[in-house]
Amino acid sequence: MPGRLKIRLTESEAQELLKWSNDPKLPERTRKRAEMLRLNAQVWRVNQIASWMNCAQNTVRKIIQIWILKGFPGLEDAPRSGRKRTWREADIEYLENCCDGHSRTYNSEQLSELLKKERKVELTAERIRKILKKRAENGSGRKRVREGIPTPGKKKQRKRT
């Protein structure tokens, strides 16, 4: 049977954990971790905390161990794996301005070359197409409407005499 895990918090640590557990700007997992530590300091046992927080006992033990070793920095999420973005929002807005500001049209290959030349950002033509398409679907991109082409779903009304 493992020994009982119990932490003691100073007054300032207890207040800070209370702030963290009630702060809606923090991720939910960070708030839950802070709450687990507060409950442990209030002499709740690991199995009681696990059933209250609806998680495994090993999760509670792990959070307590991380607190003992690292303190507050251990409560935050670790950086996610994966490649970081090579472009910024301003780069895509630049491309949209180029498309809207010039009288000529660009294909995705030309936009890729333009972005590489002007902004020193390398994106493939395929990636530019996906980003611009996603922006248009979410409503954050500029909508292009050509006159004379009926939109699907709208039928012309017949004149009744």
Secondary structure, 3 states (H helix, E strand, C coil): CCCCCCCCCCHHHHHHHHHHHHCCCCCHHHHHHHHHHHHHHCCCCHHHHHHHHCCCHHHHHHHHHHHHHHCHHHHCCCCCCCCCCCCCHHHHHHHHHHHHHCCCCCCHHHHHHHHHHHHCCCCCHHHHHHHHHHHHHHCCCCCCCCCCCCCCCCCCCCCCC
